[in-house]
Amino acid sequence: MKRLTFYGMHMHHLENENIDKFLLDIKDVCKKHNLSISHEDGQGAFEIKTYNESLMDWLMAAHDLTK
């Protein structure tokens, strides 16, 4: 999956197979436990909610800041 990646001041959409595999593993764990990871923007805290496919789509679209 192509995801937003930043190199200095430049944005690109590139694939990173390692991130894709990592996030798919997280998705499998979320399904197993019927829980999803969300984020509360006001205080910057993560939230755990009942499994929700749209929250998983949001997580799968995470930006790549590994470089």
Secondary structure in CASP SS format (residue, H / E / C, confidence):
PFRMAT SS
TARGET T0000
AUTHOR 0000-0000-0000
METHOD secondary structure of the structure
MODEL  1
M C 1.00
K E 1.00
R E 1.00
L E 1.00
T E 1.00
F E 1.00
Y E 1.00
G C 1.00
M C 1.00
H E 1.00
M E 1.00
H E 1.00
H E 1.00
L E 1.00
E E 1.00
N C 1.00
E H 1.00
N H 1.00
I H 1.00
D H 1.00
K H 1.00
F H 1.00
L H 1.00
L H 1.00
D H 1.00
I H 1.00
K H 1.00
D H 1.00
V H 1.00
C H 1.00
K H 1.00
K H 1.00
H H 1.00
N C 1.00
L E 1.00
S E 1.00
I E 1.00
S E 1.00
H E 1.00
E E 1.00
D C 1.00
G C 1.00
Q C 1.00
G C 1.00
A E 1.00
F E 1.00
E E 1.00
I E 1.00
K E 1.00
T E 1.00
Y C 1.00
N C 1.00
E H 1.00
S H 1.00
L H 1.00
M H 1.00
D H 1.00
W H 1.00
L H 1.00
M H 1.00
A C 1.00
A C 1.00
H C 1.00
D E 1.00
L C 1.00
T C 1.00
K C 1.00
END
